[in-house]
Amino acid sequence: MINQLNTPTLNGNSIAEKRQELVAYFKNTWATYESLFSLINQDEAYFLRPEPLRHPLVFYFGHTATFYVNKLLLGKYIKNRVNSRLEAICAVGVDEMSWDDLNSEHYEWPAIDEVRAYRQQVYNLVLNLIETMELTLPIRQDSLAWIILMGCEHERIHLETSSVIIRMLPLKWLSNPEEWQPCLDSSNAPENVLVPVSSQGVFLGKKIQDSTFGWDNEYGEQAVNVDNFSAAKFLVSNAEYMAFVEADGYQLTQFWCQEGQAWLAFTQAKMPRFWRYSNEQYYQRNLTSEMALPLDWPVEVNYLEAKAFCQWRQKSIKGFIRLPTEAEWYCLRKHVAGDQHQWSEVPGNIDLAYYASSCPVNRHQQGEFFDVIGNTWQWTESAIDGFAGFNVHPLYDDFSTPTFDSKHNLIKGGSWISTGNETLASSRYAFRRHFYQHAGFRYIVSDKPEKPAVAFNKFETS
C-alpha cells in the first residue's frame, strides 16, 4: 500500500517548507485514490451499482476532481471550468437515499477515458496553484491553502466510501495486487469482557486555533458529564455476533427497533452484508478477495444490526446494554495518545499502515481496551448535530447541515482505510443508520435505562 503522509499542520516556520508539505500531501492523496480505483480491471464495472443507494463508481472517480474545480470557482480562485458537462454530472455527492427510496433517475455518465483525462487536467491545475499561490502561516479558513486541504480531505473521505462500494462488486471485476492485500491471520475469538470506566467530564469540539484542518461540524464546544459505565474490551467479533445470527436474531423482530424492522422486512437480510453462507460454511468478503469467516475479526454491520444485537444480549446482561454515545467514546479515546501527526508509530489498524482489511480484535491494545481507534469504525447512539458556536464554511455550506436531521448517527474511531482528518480524535462523520461503511461496534453497559438524547437540527438554513 502507498505510505500515507500525515495531514498537514496549519502552522510552521517556513513558507517554502509548508508549500512542499502541501504539494506532497496533495500528490499522496491523489495517488492513493488512483491506486484504489486501479483495482477495477474492466471499465464497464465503473457503471455497475452494487449498492443501489449510491451512484456507480464512475461518479466517485470523477467527483473528487470536480470538487476542486467547483470550490475554486466558488472562491474565485480560478475563472474558468475545466469540463462543464462532467463537472455538472459529478458535482453532487450527497446521494444517501433511504433504503426504500431507490433512485431510478438516468444519468448520462461520461466514458472512463474522459474521466481519466479530466482528472489529469485537474491534477495539473491544482498542483500549479499550490506551487504558485500566495501562502501565509498559519493557514486560515479564508485562504486558498485551506481549500486545497479541503479538497485533499474530501478525496480521503471518498477513498473510504468508494472502497466500500468496490468491496460490493463481484470479484471478477477486480484485480488483487500485492499492495492491497488483506490480513490473513485468524484464530478463535477472545471472550469479550466488560471494563469499568469512571464518571468524568468530557469536552467535545475542536478549538478554532487547533493546528489541523477540520470540517465545520467539528468546531465549537460542548461540556458533557459522563456517568459510570462499563465498555466491552474488544470490538464485537464475528464469532460473538454469530451467536445472534444463529439464535435467529434476524428473524425475531422483537429485538429490532421500528426502523430496523422496516429495513429488515424490505431487505430480507439474514446476516451481515459482507458475510456469505455456502455449503454449511460462512465466508467473508474483503476488498478484493473472499476468505473463510475470520471469527476473531470485528463484525461489520449497520447501526440497526448493532442495536438489535444489543437488545438480544440484554437478556443476559445485568444493567442496560447499548452503543456508546459520542462522549462515552471520548472517555475511551483518552487511552490513545495524541493524533496522527504526533504518533511515532501508528497505534492501531488505521491509516493504511498494516492491511487492506480488518484484523483480529485482540491485536492492537490501547490502554485497557483494543481498537479504540482503527480496524473498523464504531457506531454510536449519538445523532450528529452542531456544537455551540457551529458555523458553516461559506464554500461548503452543505457539508454538515443536511445530516442534522436525527437520521444520521455518528461513527467514531476510524477503520483500516481511514487516513488524514479521519484519523484525528476530533473527526465527526455520520451516516444513515441503514448504511454500510467499514463499521462495527463496541457495546457498553450502564445502570441507567434512559436512551441518550437524540440530536435534531437546531441550525435552520434558508
Kinemage of the C-alpha trace (Angstrom):
@kinemage 1
@onewidth
@group {chain A} dominant
@subgroup {mainchain}
@vectorlist {calphas} color= white
{ca met a 1} P 0.000 0.000 0.000
{ca ile a 2} L 1.043 3.587 -0.520
{ca asn a 3} L 2.602 5.038 2.606
{ca gln a 4} L 0.285 7.709 3.983
{ca leu a 5} L 1.529 11.170 4.841
{ca asn a 6} L 0.239 12.950 7.925
{ca thr a 7} L -2.460 15.540 7.479
{ca pro a 8} L -0.500 18.824 7.359
{ca thr a 9} L -0.453 21.176 10.301
{ca leu a 10} L -1.701 24.702 9.687
{ca asn a 11} L 1.312 26.380 11.228
{ca gly a 12} L 5.043 26.289 10.645
{ca asn a 13} L 8.176 28.392 10.469
{ca ser a 14} L 8.904 28.224 6.734
{ca ile a 15} L 6.594 29.142 3.858
{ca ala a 16} L 8.744 27.133 1.436
{ca glu a 17} L 8.640 24.007 3.612
{ca lys a 18} L 4.880 24.294 4.132
{ca arg a 19} L 4.335 24.669 0.398
{ca gln a 20} L 6.317 21.488 -0.235
{ca glu a 21} L 4.340 19.736 2.515
{ca leu a 22} L 1.087 20.714 0.777
{ca val a 23} L 2.437 19.539 -2.588
{ca ala a 24} L 3.460 16.199 -1.092
{ca tyr a 25} L 0.124 15.717 0.696
{ca phe a 26} L -1.865 16.535 -2.433
{ca lys a 27} L 0.200 14.092 -4.512
{ca asn a 28} L -0.053 11.396 -1.825
{ca thr a 29} L -3.830 11.795 -1.589
{ca trp a 30} L -4.282 11.711 -5.359
{ca ala a 31} L -2.003 8.691 -5.851
{ca thr a 32} L -3.774 6.694 -3.138
{ca tyr a 33} L -7.177 7.367 -4.702
{ca glu a 34} L -5.919 6.398 -8.159
{ca ser a 35} L -4.391 3.240 -6.703
{ca leu a 36} L -7.721 2.218 -5.185
{ca phe a 37} L -9.554 2.656 -8.485
{ca ser a 38} L -6.839 0.752 -10.325
{ca leu a 39} L -8.248 -2.364 -8.619
{ca ile a 40} L -11.093 -2.256 -11.160
{ca asn a 41} L -9.909 -4.382 -14.067
{ca gln a 42} L -12.637 -3.616 -16.653
{ca asp a 43} L -14.087 -0.203 -17.375
{ca glu a 44} L -17.666 -1.463 -17.575
{ca ala a 45} L -17.553 -2.190 -13.830
{ca tyr a 46} L -17.455 1.571 -13.185
{ca phe a 47} L -21.082 1.771 -14.329
{ca leu a 48} L -22.498 -1.014 -12.132
{ca arg a 49} L -24.447 -0.264 -8.970
{ca pro a 50} L -23.663 -2.982 -6.436
{ca glu a 51} L -25.137 -0.661 -3.804
{ca pro a 52} L -28.427 0.730 -5.196
{ca leu a 53} L -28.413 3.584 -2.682
{ca arg a 54} L -25.208 5.027 -4.117
{ca his a 55} L -24.078 6.201 -7.519
{ca pro a 56} L -21.929 3.906 -9.673
{ca leu a 57} L -18.184 4.189 -9.216
{ca val a 58} L -17.733 6.386 -12.292
{ca phe a 59} L -19.349 9.175 -10.282
{ca tyr a 60} L -16.879 8.890 -7.407
{ca phe a 61} L -13.922 8.628 -9.772
{ca gly a 62} L -14.825 11.992 -11.261
{ca his a 63} L -16.397 13.593 -8.192
{ca thr a 64} L -13.286 14.280 -6.147
{ca ala a 65} L -11.676 16.141 -9.066
{ca thr a 66} L -14.808 18.176 -9.817
{ca phe a 67} L -14.919 19.127 -6.139
{ca tyr a 68} L -11.652 21.037 -6.506
{ca val a 69} L -12.884 22.919 -9.574
{ca asn a 70} L -16.272 23.797 -8.103
{ca lys a 71} L -14.801 25.093 -4.828
{ca leu a 72} L -12.042 27.025 -6.598
{ca leu a 73} L -14.635 28.676 -8.822
{ca leu a 74} L -16.894 29.465 -5.882
{ca gly a 75} L -13.978 31.064 -4.064
{ca lys a 76} L -12.977 32.968 -7.233
{ca tyr a 77} L -9.522 31.375 -7.232
{ca ile a 78} L -9.993 30.324 -10.871
{ca lys a 79} L -12.147 31.867 -13.605
{ca asn a 80} L -12.938 29.027 -15.974
{ca arg a 81} L -14.277 25.495 -15.781
{ca val a 82} L -12.238 22.543 -16.995
{ca asn a 83} L -15.162 20.465 -18.320
{ca ser a 84} L -18.605 21.956 -17.688
{ca arg a 85} L -20.589 18.827 -18.588
{ca leu a 86} L -18.567 16.484 -16.423
{ca glu a 87} L -18.481 18.969 -13.557
{ca ala a 88} L -22.269 19.150 -13.598
{ca ile a 89} L -22.732 15.357 -13.712
{ca cys a 90} L -20.215 14.602 -10.963
{ca ala a 91} L -20.888 17.585 -8.717
{ca val a 92} L -23.274 16.450 -6.000
{ca gly a 93} L -22.116 13.629 -3.749
{ca val a 94} L -24.972 13.609 -1.263
{ca asp a 95} L -26.764 10.506 -2.515
{ca glu a 96} L -27.642 8.934 0.828
{ca met a 97} L -31.090 7.750 -0.047
{ca ser a 98} L -33.412 5.917 2.247
{ca trp a 99} L -33.223 2.158 1.847
{ca asp a 100} L -36.706 2.081 0.302
{ca asp a 101} L -36.165 5.079 -1.993
{ca leu a 102} L -34.342 3.520 -4.910
{ca asn a 103} L -33.225 6.151 -7.391
{ca ser a 104} L -34.142 5.178 -10.944
{ca glu a 105} L -33.061 8.505 -12.431
{ca his a 106} L -30.985 8.051 -15.562
{ca tyr a 107} L -27.610 9.726 -15.820
{ca glu a 108} L -25.551 10.154 -18.967
{ca trp a 109} L -22.303 9.123 -17.351
{ca pro a 110} L -19.059 10.087 -19.112
{ca ala a 111} L -16.705 7.491 -20.586
{ca ile a 112} L -13.945 6.382 -18.226
{ca asp a 113} L -11.189 7.593 -20.535
{ca glu a 114} L -12.807 11.029 -20.474
{ca val a 115} L -12.768 10.973 -16.669
{ca arg a 116} L -9.141 9.859 -16.637
{ca ala a 117} L -8.149 12.707 -18.929
{ca tyr a 118} L -10.192 15.145 -16.850
{ca arg a 119} L -8.561 14.007 -13.626
{ca gln a 120} L -5.135 14.639 -15.144
{ca gln a 121} L -6.177 18.155 -16.154
{ca val a 122} L -7.414 18.926 -12.648
{ca tyr a 123} L -4.289 17.419 -11.118
{ca asn a 124} L -2.118 19.747 -13.183
{ca leu a 125} L -4.328 22.742 -12.336
{ca val a 126} L -4.278 22.171 -8.579
{ca leu a 127} L -0.582 21.334 -8.468
{ca asn a 128} L 0.230 24.570 -10.261
{ca leu a 129} L -1.950 26.515 -7.824
{ca ile a 130} L -0.191 25.045 -4.805
{ca glu a 131} L 3.221 25.797 -6.278
{ca thr a 132} L 2.384 29.420 -7.158
{ca met a 133} L -0.316 30.595 -4.694
{ca glu a 134} L 0.221 33.231 -2.054
{ca leu a 135} L 0.787 31.433 1.242
{ca thr a 136} L 0.867 32.786 4.788
{ca leu a 137} L 1.070 30.934 8.098
{ca pro a 138} L -0.857 29.829 9.941
{ca ile a 139} L -3.230 28.626 7.219
{ca arg a 140} L -6.684 30.082 7.897
{ca gln a 141} L -10.143 29.099 6.737
{ca asp a 142} L -10.422 32.015 4.303
{ca ser a 143} L -7.262 31.090 2.380
{ca leu a 144} L -6.680 29.156 -0.825
{ca ala a 145} L -4.455 26.744 1.101
{ca trp a 146} L -7.488 25.811 3.242
{ca ile a 147} L -9.464 24.947 0.097
{ca ile a 148} L -6.573 22.773 -1.103
{ca leu a 149} L -6.646 20.919 2.217
{ca met a 150} L -10.429 20.670 1.972
{ca gly a 151} L -10.060 19.013 -1.426
{ca cys a 152} L -7.471 16.558 -0.118
{ca glu a 153} L -9.526 15.588 2.931
{ca his a 154} L -12.674 15.318 0.793
{ca glu a 155} L -10.893 12.875 -1.508
{ca arg a 156} L -9.753 10.863 1.525
{ca ile a 157} L -13.372 10.582 2.666
{ca his a 158} L -14.257 9.161 -0.729
{ca leu a 159} L -11.249 6.860 -0.635
{ca glu a 160} L -13.114 5.116 2.160
{ca thr a 161} L -16.663 5.296 0.807
{ca ser a 162} L -15.509 4.163 -2.646
{ca ser a 163} L -13.681 1.217 -1.122
{ca val a 164} L -16.968 0.087 0.458
{ca ile a 165} L -18.653 0.062 -2.962
{ca ile a 166} L -15.676 -1.681 -4.577
{ca arg a 167} L -15.978 -4.293 -1.836
{ca met a 168} L -19.517 -4.959 -3.070
{ca leu a 169} L -18.505 -5.575 -6.702
{ca pro a 170} L -18.324 -9.182 -7.919
{ca leu a 171} L -14.725 -10.363 -7.643
{ca lys a 172} L -14.415 -10.917 -11.396
{ca trp a 173} L -14.268 -7.137 -11.876
{ca leu a 174} L -11.303 -6.682 -9.549
{ca ser a 175} L -7.571 -7.282 -9.545
{ca asn a 176} L -5.863 -8.473 -6.387
{ca pro a 177} L -2.474 -6.710 -6.324
{ca glu a 178} L 0.186 -7.124 -3.678
{ca glu a 179} L -0.195 -3.563 -2.376
{ca trp a 180} L -3.862 -4.110 -1.414
{ca gln a 181} L -3.594 -7.424 0.435
{ca pro a 182} L -5.761 -8.240 3.455
{ca cys a 183} L -4.650 -9.630 6.762
{ca leu a 184} L -4.509 -13.439 6.570
{ca asp a 185} L -4.357 -14.178 10.296
{ca ser a 186} L -7.339 -15.636 12.079
{ca ser a 187} L -7.899 -17.748 15.160
{ca asn a 188} L -10.507 -18.309 17.839
{ca ala a 189} L -12.109 -15.099 19.039
{ca pro a 190} L -11.244 -13.838 22.522
{ca glu a 191} L -14.048 -13.764 25.067
{ca asn a 192} L -15.302 -10.226 25.425
{ca val a 193} L -15.293 -8.780 28.937
{ca leu a 194} L -16.518 -5.524 30.405
{ca val a 195} L -14.051 -2.924 31.655
{ca pro a 196} L -15.338 -0.265 34.100
{ca val a 197} L -14.998 3.403 33.161
{ca ser a 198} L -15.334 6.012 35.910
{ca ser a 199} L -17.608 9.028 35.670
{ca gln a 200} L -15.860 12.075 34.240
{ca gly a 201} L -16.296 15.338 32.454
{ca val a 202} L -15.638 15.444 28.721
{ca phe a 203} L -15.191 18.490 26.498
{ca leu a 204} L -16.295 17.924 22.926
{ca gly a 205} L -15.395 20.119 19.986
{ca lys a 206} L -12.329 21.274 18.085
{ca lys a 207} L -10.892 24.647 19.026
{ca ile a 208} L -10.693 27.230 16.279
{ca gln a 209} L -6.972 27.626 16.962
{ca asp a 210} L -6.328 23.890 16.544
{ca ser a 211} L -3.306 23.107 14.379
{ca thr a 212} L -5.026 20.747 11.894
{ca phe a 213} L -7.738 21.087 9.242
{ca gly a 214} L -11.279 20.421 10.413
{ca trp a 215} L -14.772 20.195 8.958
{ca asp a 216} L -17.355 22.698 10.165
{ca asn a 217} L -19.230 20.276 12.448
{ca glu a 218} L -16.053 19.582 14.436
{ca tyr a 219} L -15.717 23.133 15.749
{ca gly a 220} L -17.484 24.592 18.767
{ca glu a 221} L -17.741 23.311 22.291
{ca gln a 222} L -19.885 21.123 24.472
{ca ala a 223} L -19.206 20.012 28.032
{ca val a 224} L -20.675 16.638 28.984
{ca asn a 225} L -20.736 14.880 32.360
{ca val a 226} L -20.465 11.142 31.730
{ca asp a 227} L -21.734 8.734 34.387
{ca asn a 228} L -20.024 5.463 35.302
{ca phe a 229} L -20.323 2.770 32.670
{ca ser a 230} L -18.563 -0.395 31.552
{ca ala a 231} L -17.359 -0.944 27.996
{ca ala a 232} L -16.523 -4.076 26.044
{ca lys a 233} L -12.783 -4.641 25.952
{ca phe a 234} L -12.927 -5.701 22.298
{ca leu a 235} L -14.991 -4.735 19.302
{ca val a 236} L -17.765 -7.281 18.764
{ca ser a 237} L -16.158 -10.091 16.781
{ca asn a 238} L -17.657 -12.185 14.010
{ca ala a 239} L -17.860 -15.073 16.473
{ca glu a 240} L -19.662 -13.024 19.110
{ca tyr a 241} L -22.124 -11.735 16.532
{ca met a 242} L -22.621 -15.184 15.016
{ca ala a 243} L -24.334 -16.262 18.234
{ca phe a 244} L -27.013 -13.666 17.452
{ca val a 245} L -27.329 -14.824 13.839
{ca glu a 246} L -27.594 -18.487 14.811
{ca ala a 247} L -30.172 -17.656 17.500
{ca asp a 248} L -32.408 -16.458 14.625
{ca gly a 249} L -31.758 -12.859 15.584
{ca tyr a 250} L -32.645 -11.651 12.084
{ca gln a 251} L -35.998 -13.442 12.216
{ca leu a 252} L -37.036 -12.354 15.740
{ca thr a 253} L -38.381 -8.864 15.232
{ca gln a 254} L -38.738 -8.132 18.958
{ca phe a 255} L -35.041 -7.316 19.042
{ca trp a 256} L -35.310 -4.720 16.286
{ca cys a 257} L -36.442 -1.114 16.635
{ca gln a 258} L -39.263 0.102 14.403
{ca glu a 259} L -36.829 1.433 11.814
{ca gly a 260} L -34.883 -1.819 11.987
{ca gln a 261} L -37.997 -3.917 11.476
{ca ala a 262} L -38.920 -1.928 8.374
{ca trp a 263} L -35.387 -2.274 6.987
{ca leu a 264} L -35.377 -5.992 7.768
{ca ala a 265} L -38.729 -6.531 6.056
{ca phe a 266} L -37.530 -4.691 2.959
{ca thr a 267} L -34.072 -6.245 2.630
{ca gln a 268} L -34.855 -9.736 3.964
{ca ala a 269} L -31.338 -9.724 5.427
{ca lys a 270} L -30.331 -12.825 7.344
{ca met a 271} L -26.727 -11.973 8.172
{ca pro a 272} L -24.254 -9.087 7.812
{ca arg a 273} L -23.767 -7.682 4.308
{ca phe a 274} L -20.182 -8.911 3.899
{ca trp a 275} L -20.918 -12.471 5.053
{ca arg a 276} L -21.846 -15.320 2.722
{ca tyr a 277} L -23.098 -18.771 3.670
{ca ser a 278} L -22.471 -21.717 1.348
{ca asn a 279} L -22.197 -25.476 1.910
{ca glu a 280} L -22.525 -25.078 5.675
{ca gln a 281} L -19.645 -22.609 5.777
{ca tyr a 282} L -19.547 -18.862 6.394
{ca tyr a 283} L -17.293 -16.671 4.279
{ca gln a 284} L -16.311 -13.028 4.482
{ca arg a 285} L -15.848 -10.690 1.556
{ca asn a 286} L -12.880 -8.363 1.917
{ca leu a 287} L -11.856 -5.640 -0.530
{ca thr a 288} L -10.694 -7.820 -3.445
{ca ser a 289} L -10.966 -11.375 -2.122
{ca glu a 290} L -13.013 -13.769 -0.020
{ca met a 291} L -11.947 -15.943 2.920
{ca ala a 292} L -13.454 -18.323 5.443
{ca leu a 293} L -15.158 -16.127 8.039
{ca pro a 294} L -12.401 -14.930 10.403
{ca leu a 295} L -14.030 -15.439 13.778
{ca asp a 296} L -11.679 -13.124 15.655
{ca trp a 297} L -12.115 -10.169 13.303
{ca pro a 298} L -14.654 -7.423 14.066
{ca val a 299} L -18.116 -7.888 12.614
{ca glu a 300} L -19.154 -5.169 10.131
{ca val a 301} L -22.793 -4.135 10.333
{ca asn a 302} L -25.029 -1.091 10.150
{ca tyr a 303} L -26.419 0.673 13.214
{ca leu a 304} L -29.733 -1.192 13.073
{ca glu a 305} L -27.984 -4.557 13.230
{ca ala a 306} L -25.706 -3.418 16.054
{ca lys a 307} L -28.692 -2.143 18.016
{ca ala a 308} L -30.608 -5.395 17.534
{ca phe a 309} L -27.628 -7.363 18.854
{ca cys a 310} L -27.607 -5.222 21.995
{ca gln a 311} L -31.328 -5.831 22.525
{ca trp a 312} L -30.760 -9.565 22.144
{ca arg a 313} L -27.861 -9.518 24.610
{ca gln a 314} L -29.923 -7.556 27.119
{ca lys a 315} L -31.432 -10.757 28.488
{ca ser a 316} L -28.015 -11.988 29.656
{ca ile a 317} L -26.593 -8.673 30.918
{ca lys a 318} L -27.003 -7.137 34.365
{ca gly a 319} L -27.677 -3.484 33.647
{ca phe a 320} L -28.623 -1.830 30.380
{ca ile a 321} L -26.632 -2.640 27.259
{ca arg a 322} L -26.399 -0.243 24.328
{ca leu a 323} L -23.995 1.507 21.985
{ca pro a 324} L -21.835 4.287 23.439
{ca thr a 325} L -22.575 7.962 22.980
{ca glu a 326} L -20.031 10.238 21.349
{ca ala a 327} L -18.972 11.484 24.798
{ca glu a 328} L -18.595 7.937 26.134
{ca trp a 329} L -16.380 7.038 23.170
{ca tyr a 330} L -14.186 10.030 24.039
{ca cys a 331} L -13.688 8.544 27.501
{ca leu a 332} L -12.076 5.559 25.748
{ca arg a 333} L -10.162 7.719 23.250
{ca lys a 334} L -8.102 9.070 26.148
{ca his a 335} L -6.282 5.720 26.064
{ca val a 336} L -4.700 6.737 22.724
{ca ala a 337} L -2.010 9.378 22.980
{ca gly a 338} L -2.142 12.278 20.553
{ca asp a 339} L -3.150 12.404 16.916
{ca gln a 340} L -1.742 11.161 13.624
{ca his a 341} L 0.831 13.938 13.192
{ca gln a 342} L 2.107 13.240 16.731
{ca trp a 343} L 2.436 9.433 16.530
{ca ser a 344} L 5.895 7.893 16.403
{ca glu a 345} L 4.207 4.614 15.414
{ca val a 346} L 0.654 4.085 14.149
{ca pro a 347} L -1.103 2.678 17.259
{ca gly a 348} L -3.853 0.686 15.547
{ca asn a 349} L -5.078 -0.803 12.267
{ca ile a 350} L -5.680 2.606 10.737
{ca asp a 351} L -4.101 4.967 8.162
{ca leu a 352} L -3.462 2.056 5.755
{ca ala a 353} L -0.500 1.229 7.973
{ca tyr a 354} L -0.908 -2.542 8.129
{ca tyr a 355} L -3.506 -4.228 5.900
{ca ala a 356} L -6.174 -3.622 3.285
{ca ser a 357} L -8.692 -5.184 5.680
{ca ser a 358} L -9.599 -5.561 9.304
{ca cys a 359} L -7.557 -7.861 11.535
{ca pro a 360} L -8.060 -9.752 14.833
{ca val a 361} L -9.781 -7.738 17.548
{ca asn a 362} L -7.077 -8.594 20.095
{ca arg a 363} L -4.091 -7.360 18.063
{ca his a 364} L -3.918 -3.624 18.815
{ca gln a 365} L -4.180 -2.774 22.502
{ca gln a 366} L -4.714 0.834 23.545
{ca gly a 367} L -4.739 1.180 27.321
{ca glu a 368} L -7.259 -1.210 28.830
{ca phe a 369} L -9.073 -1.619 25.516
{ca phe a 370} L -8.388 -2.812 21.996
{ca asp a 371} L -9.219 -0.921 18.801
{ca val a 372} L -10.423 2.291 20.396
{ca ile a 373} L -9.251 3.613 17.049
{ca gly a 374} L -8.812 1.600 13.876
{ca asn a 375} L -9.878 -1.776 12.496
{ca thr a 376} L -13.488 -0.673 11.952
{ca trp a 377} L -15.472 2.458 12.664
{ca gln a 378} L -17.740 2.174 15.700
{ca trp a 379} L -21.409 3.079 15.631
{ca thr a 380} L -22.650 5.339 18.426
{ca glu a 381} L -26.047 6.223 19.848
{ca ser a 382} L -25.433 9.893 19.063
{ca ala a 383} L -27.119 11.527 16.110
{ca ile a 384} L -24.889 14.213 14.666
{ca asp a 385} L -25.581 17.852 15.402
{ca gly a 386} L -23.527 21.032 15.676
{ca phe a 387} L -21.823 22.131 18.854
{ca ala a 388} L -22.389 25.561 20.373
{ca gly a 389} L -20.572 28.002 18.129
{ca phe a 390} L -21.163 25.946 14.967
{ca asn a 391} L -20.758 27.847 11.701
{ca val a 392} L -20.834 26.514 8.161
{ca his a 393} L -17.861 27.172 5.930
{ca pro a 394} L -19.014 29.604 3.213
{ca leu a 395} L -17.508 27.481 0.410
{ca tyr a 396} L -19.086 24.228 1.652
{ca asp a 397} L -22.321 25.190 3.347
{ca asp a 398} L -23.998 21.807 2.795
{ca phe a 399} L -21.335 19.504 4.216
{ca ser a 400} L -22.970 19.022 7.626
{ca thr a 401} L -26.391 20.637 7.896
{ca pro a 402} L -28.214 18.064 5.692
{ca thr a 403} L -27.228 15.419 8.249
{ca phe a 404} L -28.598 17.385 11.242
{ca asp a 405} L -31.922 15.580 10.866
{ca ser a 406} L -31.824 12.969 13.672
{ca lys a 407} L -31.420 10.269 10.984
{ca his a 408} L -27.608 10.196 10.796
{ca asn a 409} L -25.647 8.593 13.639
{ca leu a 410} L -22.011 9.306 14.377
{ca ile a 411} L -19.341 6.712 13.745
{ca lys a 412} L -16.103 7.091 15.668
{ca gly a 413} L -12.586 5.716 15.710
{ca gly a 414} L -11.806 5.126 12.048
{ca ser a 415} L -11.153 1.954 10.068
{ca trp a 416} L -8.127 0.359 8.426
{ca ile a 417} L -8.512 2.697 5.417
{ca ser a 418} L -9.190 5.894 7.383
{ca thr a 419} L -6.484 8.452 6.639
{ca gly a 420} L -5.893 12.173 7.097
{ca asn a 421} L -8.585 14.002 9.054
{ca glu a 422} L -10.466 10.735 9.639
{ca thr a 423} L -7.705 9.544 11.981
{ca leu a 424} L -7.985 12.549 14.303
{ca ala a 425} L -9.758 12.411 17.649
{ca ser a 426} L -11.864 15.428 16.678
{ca ser a 427} L -13.218 13.954 13.426
{ca arg a 428} L -17.012 13.628 13.200
{ca tyr a 429} L -18.629 11.581 10.433
{ca ala a 430} L -22.200 10.341 10.389
{ca phe a 431} L -24.300 8.084 8.158
{ca arg a 432} L -27.882 6.965 7.920
{ca arg a 433} L -28.478 4.081 10.275
{ca his a 434} L -29.055 1.522 7.495
{ca phe a 435} L -25.854 2.389 5.620
{ca tyr a 436} L -22.762 0.237 5.444
{ca gln a 437} L -19.245 1.505 5.948
{ca his a 438} L -16.277 -0.490 7.221
{ca ala a 439} L -18.071 -0.161 10.551
{ca gly a 440} L -18.699 -2.392 13.529
{ca phe a 441} L -19.404 -1.646 17.161
{ca arg a 442} L -18.460 -1.898 20.799
{ca tyr a 443} L -21.223 -2.130 23.410
{ca ile a 444} L -21.371 -0.513 26.798
{ca val a 445} L -23.368 -1.345 29.922
{ca ser a 446} L -24.727 1.263 32.330
{ca asp a 447} L -27.067 1.194 35.302
{ca lys a 448} L -29.413 3.735 33.764
{ca pro a 449} L -32.095 2.718 31.280
{ca glu a 450} L -32.671 6.061 29.639
{ca lys a 451} L -31.898 6.395 25.984
{ca pro a 452} L -29.302 9.063 25.159
{ca ala a 453} L -30.781 12.246 23.779
{ca val a 454} L -31.153 12.301 20.008
{ca ala a 455} L -29.904 15.477 18.386
{ca phe a 456} L -32.040 17.444 15.985
{ca asn a 457} L -31.268 20.234 13.582
{ca lys a 458} L -31.024 23.478 15.541
{ca phe a 459} L -29.414 25.227 12.594
{ca glu a 460} L -32.134 26.026 10.090
{ca thr a 461} L -30.924 27.162 6.691
{ca ser a 462} L -32.977 29.004 4.127
